[in-house]
Amino acid sequence: MDTFPPALSHGALEEVFPDIFVVTGAMQTVLMGAHWHFSRNMTVVRSGQELTLINSVRLDAAGLAQLEALGRVTHVLRIGALHGRDDAFYKDRYGATFWALPGMPMPEGLQPDKLISADEGAERPFPDARFFVFQSTKLPESLVLIERAGGILVACDALHNWLAPDAFFSDESRTMMAEMGFFQEANFGLVFLQVSEPKREDYTRLLALEFKHALCGHGSPLRETAKAAYTARCEQVFGR
């Protein structure tokens, strides 16, 4: 019997760069005493016939058929401590290699097969992947730099690009999150900032990487201007 959290509503997989796909789906949780219903993204990277899932979102039967038509699910990456609801489902269904950061909180019975590391020469899930790891945060957090198309950063909560609420928001969450300032281009995750308390030096290191685009755990793809936009946001949050 399937004992994993059920699939929630979601859209279709969309190819946003060659061999890189994003699907947006719903998330429901209780956080800080409030019920939150909002959207989240999964990024799928194809390398040959192998698929790597980043920020996993469980898909329904039709969505899984679409995913399986792209290739073989080989790796599942948990790059942020506040995500991970659907990692165990994909590891179980496909026998995928599960990657996570050292010290990442895990549900009972789930342990990483491989550890994410930014060390030079560390193992990678696909050849043009490069890991960035925050050093100052209270909870583990990382990003994946895909060295294609001038550099594509895949983030969990460290970077957001929610321009407006979408169909996966409840009315309550739409209003609450608008008032809290979630809907800004090239934002940093507000809950991430509060819970993990990243320091400026981590963002300074991140912004020294070569990239042009960002695919975030929440929001729309940010194309071409990502480095300049997040640099400006860093100055707004931490000062010049």
Residue pairs with C-beta under 8 A, 6 or more apart in sequence:
4 58
4 86
4 88
4 89
4 92
5 58
5 85
5 86
5 89
6 58
7 25
7 58
7 59
7 60
7 63
8 25
8 26
8 27
8 28
8 58
9 25
9 26
9 168
10 23
10 24
10 25
10 26
10 57
10 59
10 60
10 63
10 168
11 23
11 24
11 25
12 23
12 63
12 66
13 21
13 22
13 23
13 44
13 63
13 66
13 67
13 70
14 21
14 22
14 23
15 21
16 22
16 215
16 221
17 148
17 149
17 152
17 213
18 148
18 149
19 45
19 46
19 47
20 43
20 44
20 45
20 46
20 146
20 148
20 152
20 215
21 43
21 44
21 45
21 46
21 70
22 41
22 42
22 43
22 44
22 215
22 221
23 41
23 42
23 44
23 57
23 59
23 63
24 39
24 40
24 41
24 57
24 166
24 168
25 39
25 40
25 41
25 42
25 57
25 58
25 59
25 168
26 37
26 38
26 39
26 40
26 168
27 36
27 37
27 38
27 39
27 40
27 85
27 168
28 35
28 36
28 37
29 35
29 36
30 36
31 191
34 176
35 170
35 172
35 173
36 173
36 176
36 177
37 168
37 169
37 170
37 172
37 173
38 165
38 168
38 169
38 170
38 173
38 177
38 218
39 165
39 166
39 167
39 168
39 169
39 218
40 55
40 57
40 83
40 217
40 218
41 55
41 57
41 215
41 216
41 217
41 218
41 219
42 53
42 54
42 55
42 56
42 57
43 53
43 54
43 55
43 154
43 215
44 51
44 52
44 53
44 54
44 67
44 70
45 51
45 52
45 54
45 126
45 129
45 146
45 154
46 70
46 71
47 126
47 127
47 128
48 71
49 71
49 72
50 71
50 72
50 74
50 75
50 126
51 67
51 70
51 71
51 72
51 73
51 74
51 75
52 74
52 75
52 76
52 77
52 125
52 126
52 129
53 73
53 75
53 76
53 77
53 90
53 96
54 77
54 79
54 144
54 154
55 77
55 78
55 79
55 80
55 83
55 154
55 156
55 217
56 76
56 78
56 83
56 84
56 85
56 86
56 87
56 89
56 90
57 86
58 85
58 86
58 89
58 90
59 66
59 67
67 73
72 94
73 90
73 93
73 94
73 96
74 94
74 96
74 97
74 125
75 96
75 97
75 98
75 99
75 125
75 126
76 87
76 90
76 91
76 96
76 97
76 98
76 99
77 99
77 100
77 116
77 125
77 144
78 84
78 87
78 98
78 99
78 100
78 101
78 104
78 112
79 101
79 116
79 141
79 142
79 143
79 144
79 154
79 155
79 156
80 141
80 142
80 155
80 156
80 157
80 158
80 192
80 217
81 101
81 104
81 105
81 139
81 140
81 141
81 196
82 139
82 156
82 157
82 191
82 192
82 195
83 156
83 157
83 217
84 100
84 104
84 106
84 107
87 98
87 110
88 107
88 109
88 110
90 96
91 98
91 110
97 113
97 114
97 125
98 110
98 111
98 112
98 113
98 114
99 112
99 113
99 114
99 115
99 116
99 125
100 106
100 112
100 115
100 116
100 140
101 115
101 116
101 133
101 140
101 141
101 142
102 115
102 140
103 140
104 112
104 140
105 139
106 112
114 123
116 131
116 133
116 142
117 123
117 131
117 133
118 130
118 131
118 132
118 133
118 142
122 131
124 130
124 131
128 146
128 147
128 148
129 144
129 145
129 146
129 147
130 144
130 145
130 146
130 147
131 142
131 143
131 144
131 145
132 142
132 143
132 144
132 145
132 153
132 205
132 206
132 209
133 140
133 141
133 142
134 140
134 141
134 142
134 158
134 196
134 198
134 202
135 201
135 202
136 197
136 198
136 199
136 201
136 202
137 196
137 197
137 198
137 202
138 195
138 196
138 197
139 195
139 196
141 156
141 157
141 158
141 192
141 196
141 198
142 156
143 153
143 154
143 155
143 156
143 158
143 159
143 206
144 153
144 154
145 151
145 152
145 153
145 154
145 209
145 211
146 152
146 153
146 154
149 212
149 213
150 210
150 211
150 212
150 213
151 209
151 210
151 211
151 212
151 213
151 227
152 211
152 212
152 213
152 214
152 215
153 159
153 206
153 209
153 211
153 213
153 214
153 215
153 226
154 214
154 215
154 216
155 214
155 215
155 216
155 217
156 189
156 216
156 217
157 189
157 191
157 192
157 217
157 218
158 188
158 189
158 192
158 198
158 206
159 186
159 187
159 188
159 189
159 214
159 216
159 230
160 182
160 184
160 187
160 188
160 189
160 190
160 216
160 217
160 218
160 219
161 185
161 186
161 187
161 214
161 216
161 218
161 219
161 220
161 221
161 222
162 182
162 183
162 184
162 187
162 218
162 219
162 220
163 183
163 184
163 185
163 219
163 220
164 183
165 173
165 174
165 177
165 178
165 183
169 177
177 183
180 190
181 187
181 190
182 190
185 222
185 229
186 214
186 222
186 226
186 229
186 230
186 232
186 233
187 219
187 233
188 198
188 203
188 233
188 237
189 217
189 218
192 198
193 237
200 234
200 238
203 230
203 234
203 237
203 238
204 234
206 230
207 227
207 230
207 231
207 234
211 226
211 227
212 223
212 224
212 225
212 226
212 227
213 221
213 222
213 223
213 224
213 226
214 221
214 222
214 226
214 230
215 221
215 222
216 222
222 229
